[in-house]
Amino acid sequence: MSGTGTNHPTNNPTPTPNATPTPNATPTPTPAPSVIVVGSGPTGLLLAGDLAAAGVPVTLIEKRPHGISNLSRAFGVHARTLEQFDARGLADRLLATGSTLTHLRLFRRLTLDLSTLPSRFPFLLITPQYEVERLLEARARELGVEFHFDTEAVALRQDADGVDLDTRGPDGTVVTRRAAYVVGADGHRSAVRRAVGLPFPGVSVIRSMFLADVRLAERPEGVLTVNGEGDSFAMIVSFGDGWYRVMGWNRRHEVPDDTPLDLAEVKAVARRALGTDYGMHDARWLSRFHSDERQAPEYRVGRVFLAGDAAHVHSPAGGQGMNTGLQDAANLGWKLAAAVHGRAPEGLLDTYRAERHPVGRAVLRSSGGLVRLARAQNPALRAVRTLVTAVLHASRPARTKVLAQIAGIGHAYPAPRGAHRLTGTRVPDVALAGGRLHEALRGGRFVLITPEPYDGGGAPAERLAVERWASAGRRTTVLVRPDGYVAWAADSAGPGETEAALAAHVC
């Protein structure tokens, strides 16, 4: 696949056209300005829906044929992601598809209590990824996203005004589509990432794992059952509809991903790790995979962006991969919409990489650390695991920090020097005089929360909602971005200062 970019691009290199377009590509008229999203996993679907909700024409390209279920390994939706779904009016519908888990067990001796999280969703929602995709696809279609399944991105070229993306359809015909921006949300083998010449450095953490969706003759006691014994590890999670996801590995049987897998092997590993296989039967899906830790050095090359697994992949420990990608989409969507509509202040699109790349790196480190400690064999690493367990047992602040990181609510974005202490932090679903913050965010707008009545300074209602604190004791004025983070705040702001902040941030 050909394209622009180098192995070490800057955040915003000058885009240059590719001199070698795909042979026999047929141009197709595309509404301009618009965005093409490549990949219809959770990240791409959320992003496409957000853009469409903001009035941006969106085309979504997916290599898989429609109706082919994406039976991937993700099955957990964390608190911060549920908050984002709530801000779109989707949380209750997603909650109805699964069951909740309030305790996470690590290293057999340590249990983390999710019910202590400062969120309306103090738990992990157990639901298969295809339920997340089903909900987000329905929303995207309702908002007018144009879908092209069984269609592969094969090349791209970009110039100062837009991107030409060559796509190959099910009949083999190559069509060139033009858009203002292209987003690669097409997974760890991202064709878009390759097209712009970005490397994907990293290592394999676990060389051989398996997944299976099965039915059980005997029901485990809890929603999640997990244990390791010797060289074997197994985890069983209930989807709540009679199907169970099994994940595991056998350190003494590490084989390539394409090695055939049968149910007998899954049951044998489960018996060694858990003491029983719970009468597994009727497997509807069996798959091998390996777990990598990789991250692209840049998330943007000119008018092309990366999000989700195209930008970063992590070990499955903590169930943070899908959730991190969804947060990428929530961060990028409103910024791209502002750029398409010609309202983005200088440098706004560069903040996507500045804010999300450190989060991806932090998730890489935390999930990698968890899986390495869980698999510890040598005495030194086992001693570290014992120490970590003891510290978390003894220190509530340490437990709170770990929980917040895993649940996604503990991440904050960089703030300019001299900014208010709240700038860049997540805003929980605080009570407002007119309802809740997540309800106010549902229009995809900024939300200004004030202690006194304010008329909005002339900002259009479709871009700014003005709300008052429910409590008269709160005096801080806070401007919340569409993704639920603080853009600006002041402990005592006059009308002039507030109007200046709105002019600088609301787009």
Buried (B, 14 or more C-beta within 10 A) or exposed (E): BBBBBEEEBEBBBEBEEBEEBBEEBEEEEBEEBBBBBBBBBBBBBBBBBBBBBBEBBBBBBBBBEEEEEBBBBBBBBBBBBBBBBBBBEBBEBBBEBBBBBBBBBBBEEBBBEBEBBEBBBBBBBBBBBBBBBBBBBBBBBEBBBBBBBBBBBBBBBBBEEBBBBBBBBEEEEBBBBBBBBBBBBBBBEBBBBBBBBBBBEBEEBBBBBBBBBBBBEEEBEEBBBBBBBEBBBBBBBBBBEEBBBBBBBBBEBEBEEEEEBEBEBBBBBBBBBBEBBBEBEEBEEBBBBBBBBBBBBBBBBBBBBBBBBBBBBBBBBBBBBBBBBBBBBBBBBBBBBBBBBEEBBEEBBBBBBBBBBBBBEBBBEBBBBBBBBBBBEEEEEEEBBBEBBEEBEEEEEEBBEBBBBBBBBBBBBEBEEEBBEBBBBBBBBBEBEEEBBBBBBBBBBBBBBBBEEBEBBEBEEEBBBBBBBBEEEBBBBBBBBBBBBBBBBBEEBEEEEBBBBBEEBBB
